[in-house]
Amino acid sequence: MAPKNALRSSTKRLSDWQRAYDAALKEADTTKLFKRVEVAEAAVRTRQAELKGSLDHHSERRALQKAVASLLVVKKNRLKYKQQYFPD
């Protein structure tokens, strides 16, 4: 069983990325939206990096993948972001 502090820390990290993600989805002011999406993407990517190599947290991993996809939709639809691909 994980120590109490580790569980609390894990819950806090989950909460951090979820709060940032929710704030981006709920932001109505397009002048603030870009920054909210940026912050949410960073929080999601940070949590994904923390979980890398772990065999646990399957539902959280799926939620993180869904968050990445949803943020891309927000960028495309609300911020008119056009993703560019650069060949190697």
Secondary structure as GFF3:
##gff-version 3
##sequence-region A 1 88
A	DSSP	alpha_helix	4	26	.	.	.	ID=ss1
A	DSSP	alpha_helix	30	51	.	.	.	ID=ss2
A	DSSP	alpha_helix	58	77	.	.	.	ID=ss3
###
